[in-house]
């Protein structure tokens, strides 16, 4: 999400070869090609660069957000399959590990100012079956949170960040089974999770994973996204009814807004994002078993 240039960047995962660029009305404007396995996305701190994890290309590409052209590609090594990205300060972290289920998932970092810029195997003693999902506070000190997707008990590991060094903190399987999405509040103190085994989005303290509330959604929550001021949380589930997307004020017992999608249309995993001024909520949806996803835009989602 590039609010300065009003662009929305969308990727399709390991089977895709490009980044779709839409405007803030939801209209597709262009596609950035030759991005094999375009997956996780992250903007630089100043918004001038878009980092793209190439899960089928064993690299991370750097896209100029004005010209929409690739300026650099950093190799992450043969057979690494970088998949998920998160940023703390100038450092971009990547969760990597190919889909062979052999507990080879690891965490690496891309620091454009370092030599070499890419280093891997920084996750310490924590084991991940495949590429861990990453989320973070964008502050230099994080924290960075890594989660194991889709397991019967989904581990989350919290790391403190010092430059490009990770120090393992709290960890556990409190999020339940079938983890699909994570987000961290701007101050780094609270973690929010969406997991398929639950009927609610849950909040945990990053310091010790103590519970910090829950937001009743529907069975199989699939997406969670904190507003830029961390005052509201948007939630979506794979269960379709007349309460498809719900926006809660943090600490609120009932939704501040409910967004209804068309019958049979559901939010996709990790398919929610806010504009920086919170005037728009962007939603990636799908109708039934149709292969083509849709981009929906909700104006004034918290009014």
C-alpha positions in Angstrom: 0.0 0.0 0.0 1.6 3.2 -1.2 -0.6 6.1 0.1 1.7 8.8 -1.2 1.4 7.7 -4.8 -2.0 6.1 -4.2 -1.0 2.7 -5.5 -2.0 -0.8 -4.4 0.4 -3.6 -5.1 -1.0 -7.2 -5.3 0.9 -10.5 -5.8 -0.3 -14.0 -6.6 2.3 -16.2 -4.9 4.5 -19.0 -6.2 2.5 -19.5 -9.4 2.5 -15.9 -10.5 5.1 -13.9 -12.4 4.2 -10.3 -11.8 3.0 -7.6 -9.4 -0.4 -6.0 -10.2 -0.6 -2.3 -9.6 -4.0 -0.7 -8.9 -5.1 2.8 -8.0 -7.1 3.9 -5.0 -10.4 3.4 -6.9 -9.5 -0.3 -7.3 -8.8 -0.1 -11.0 -5.8 -2.1 -12.3 -3.3 0.3 -14.0 -0.4 -1.9 -14.9 1.6 -5.1 -14.1 5.3 -5.3 -13.2 6.5 -8.4 -15.1 9.4 -10.8 -14.7 8.8 -11.3 -11.0 8.9 -15.1 -10.7 6.8 -16.3 -7.8 6.0 -12.7 -6.6 4.8 -13.1 -3.1 5.5 -11.0 0.1 5.7 -7.2 -0.3 7.2 -4.5 1.8 7.8 -0.7 1.2 11.0 1.0 2.2 10.7 3.6 5.1 10.5 6.5 2.6 8.1 4.7 0.3 10.3 5.0 -2.8 11.1 1.3 -3.0 8.9 -1.8 -3.1 10.6 -5.0 -2.1 9.1 -8.2 -3.6 9.9 -11.7 -2.3 10.4 -14.0 -5.4 9.4 -17.4 -4.0 10.0 -19.0 -7.4 13.0 -16.9 -8.2 15.2 -17.3 -5.1 15.6 -13.6 -4.7 14.2 -10.2 -3.6 13.6 -7.6 -6.2 13.6 -3.8 -5.6 11.0 -1.8 -7.5 11.1 2.0 -7.9 7.6 3.0 -6.9 7.5 6.0 -9.2 8.7 4.4 -12.4 7.4 0.9 -11.5 10.6 -0.7 -12.8 13.0 -3.1 -11.1 16.3 -1.4 -10.1 18.0 -4.3 -8.2 17.6 -8.0 -7.5 19.2 -9.6 -4.5 19.8 -13.3 -4.6 18.9 -15.2 -1.5 20.6 -18.5 -2.7 19.5 -21.5 -4.7 16.5 -23.4 -3.3 15.6 -20.8 -0.7 12.1 -19.7 -1.8 11.8 -16.3 0.0 8.1 -15.9 0.7 7.1 -13.4 3.4 8.6 -9.9 4.2 8.5 -7.5 7.1 10.6 -4.4 7.9 12.2 -2.8 10.9 13.8 0.6 10.1 15.8 0.1 7.0 16.2 -3.7 7.4 13.9 -6.0 5.4 13.4 -9.5 7.0 12.3 -12.4 4.9 10.8 -15.8 5.8 12.2 -18.5 3.5 12.0 -22.2 2.9 10.4 -24.1 0.1 7.2 -26.1 0.3 8.7 -29.5 1.0 7.5 -29.6 4.7 10.9 -30.8 5.9 11.3 -28.1 8.7 13.7 -26.0 6.7 11.9 -22.7 7.2 14.3 -19.9 8.3 14.6 -16.1 8.6 17.0 -13.9 6.7 17.6 -10.2 6.3 18.2 -7.8 3.5 20.1 -4.6 4.6 20.9 -2.5 1.6 23.6 -0.7 3.6 25.4 -3.8 4.7 28.1 -5.9 2.9 26.9 -8.4 2.0 23.3 -7.1 1.9 21.7 -10.5 2.3 22.3 -12.9 5.3 20.3 -16.0 6.2 19.7 -18.5 9.0 19.0 -15.8 11.6 16.1 -17.4 13.4 18.1 -19.0 16.2 17.0 -22.3 17.6 13.3 -22.0 16.6 12.3 -24.5 13.9 9.7 -23.7 11.2 8.3 -26.3 8.9 8.3 -23.9 5.9 8.8 -20.2 5.3 7.5 -18.4 8.4 5.0 -15.6 8.1 6.5 -12.4 9.4 5.1 -9.2 10.8 6.7 -6.3 12.7 6.4 -2.9 14.1 8.3 -0.7 11.6 10.4 0.9 14.4 14.2 0.1 14.3 13.8 -2.2 17.4 10.7 -4.1 16.2 9.6 -6.4 17.5 9.6 -9.0 14.7 7.1 -11.8 15.0 7.3 -15.0 13.0 4.4 -17.5 12.7 4.2 -21.0 11.3 1.3 -21.2 8.9 -1.3 -24.0 8.5 -0.1 -26.4 11.2 -2.4 -28.1 13.7 -0.7 -26.0 16.4 0.7 -22.8 15.0 3.8 -21.6 16.7 4.5 -17.8 17.0 8.0 -16.6 18.0 8.7 -13.0 19.0 12.1 -11.5 18.4 13.7 -8.3 19.7 15.7 -6.5 17.0 19.0 -4.8 17.3 20.2 -3.7 13.9 20.3 -6.9 11.9 20.5 -9.2 15.0 17.4 -11.1 16.3 17.1 -12.1 19.9 14.3 -14.7 20.6 11.8 -13.7 23.2 8.3 -15.1 24.0 7.0 -18.0 22.0 4.1 -20.4 22.0 1.1 -22.0 20.2 -1.5 -19.7 21.8 -2.9 -18.7 18.4 -4.4 -22.1 17.8 -4.4 -24.2 14.6 -4.4 -23.1 10.9 -2.7 -19.7 11.4 -3.3 -17.4 8.3 -2.5 -13.9 9.3 -0.6 -11.7 11.9 -0.3 -8.0 12.6 1.5 -6.0 15.3 0.3 -2.7 16.8 2.4 0.4 16.0 4.0 0.5 19.4 5.0 -3.2 19.1 3.3 -4.2 22.4 0.3 -6.2 21.0 0.1 -9.0 18.4 -3.1 -9.8 16.6 -3.8 -13.2 15.0 -6.3 -14.8 12.6 -6.3 -18.6 12.7 -8.7 -21.0 11.0 -9.4 -23.0 14.2 -10.9 -20.0 16.0 -14.1 -17.9 15.5 -12.4 -14.7 16.6 -9.4 -12.6 16.0 -7.2 -12.6 19.1 -4.8 -10.2 20.7 -1.7 -11.1 22.7 1.1 -9.1 24.5 4.3 -9.5 22.6 6.3 -9.5 25.8 4.8 -12.8 27.1 1.9 -13.8 24.8 -0.6 -13.1 27.6 -4.1 -12.6 26.2 -5.1 -9.0 25.5 -8.6 -9.5 24.2 -10.6 -11.0 21.3 -12.9 -9.8 18.5 -15.7 -12.1 17.6 -15.8 -12.6 13.8 -17.0 -15.8 12.4 -15.5 -19.3 12.0 -12.2 -19.4 10.1 -10.9 -15.9 10.4 -8.4 -15.4 7.5 -7.2 -11.8 7.6 -6.4 -9.1 10.2 -5.1 -5.6 9.7 -4.5 -2.8 12.2 -5.3 0.8 11.2 -2.2 3.0 10.8 -2.9 4.7 14.2 -3.6 1.2 15.8 -7.0 2.4 17.0 -9.0 -0.1 15.0 -8.6 -3.6 13.7 -10.2 -4.9 10.5 -11.1 -8.6 10.4 -12.3 -11.0 7.7 -13.1 -14.7 7.5 -13.5 -17.5 5.0 -17.1 -18.1 6.2 -19.5 -16.2 4.0 -22.6 -14.4 5.5 -23.9 -10.9 5.8 -21.0 -9.9 8.2 -18.1 -10.5 5.8 -15.7 -7.8 7.1 -15.9 -6.3 10.6 -14.0 -3.3 11.9 -13.6 -3.0 15.7 -12.3 -0.2 17.8 -9.4 -1.6 19.9 -11.0 -2.8 23.1 -14.5 -2.6 21.7 -17.1 -5.4 22.2 -19.1 -4.8 19.1 -18.0 -3.9 15.5 -17.8 -0.2 14.8 -18.5 -1.0 11.1 -19.7 -4.1 9.2 -19.0 -4.4 5.5 -21.2 -6.8 3.5 -19.8 -8.4 0.4 -21.8 -10.1 -2.3 -23.2 -13.6 -1.6 -20.5 -16.2 -1.9 -17.7 -13.6 -1.8 -15.1 -14.0 0.9 -12.0 -12.2 2.1 -8.8 -14.1 1.1 -6.0 -14.9 3.5 -4.0 -11.8 4.4 -6.4 -9.8 2.1 -6.9 -6.6 4.1 -4.9 -3.3 4.1 -5.6 0.3 5.1 -4.6 3.6 3.4 -2.3 5.7 5.6 -5.1 8.3 6.3 -7.5 5.5 7.1 -10.0 6.8 4.6 -10.0 3.5 2.7 -9.9 -0.2 3.5 -8.7 -2.4 0.6 -10.0 -6.0 0.5 -8.9 -9.0 -1.7 -11.9 -11.2 -2.2 -12.9 -14.2 -4.2 -16.3 -15.6 -5.4 -16.7 -19.2 -4.5 -14.2 -21.3 -6.5 -13.5 -18.8 -9.2 -9.8 -18.5 -9.8 -9.8 -14.7 -10.4 -9.5 -12.6 -7.2 -11.2 -9.2 -6.9 -10.0 -5.9 -5.3 -12.8 -4.2 -3.3 -12.4 -0.7 -1.8 -14.4 0.5 1.3 -14.4 4.2 1.8 -14.5 5.6 5.3 -14.4 2.2 7.0 -14.5 3.6 10.6 -17.1 6.4 10.1 
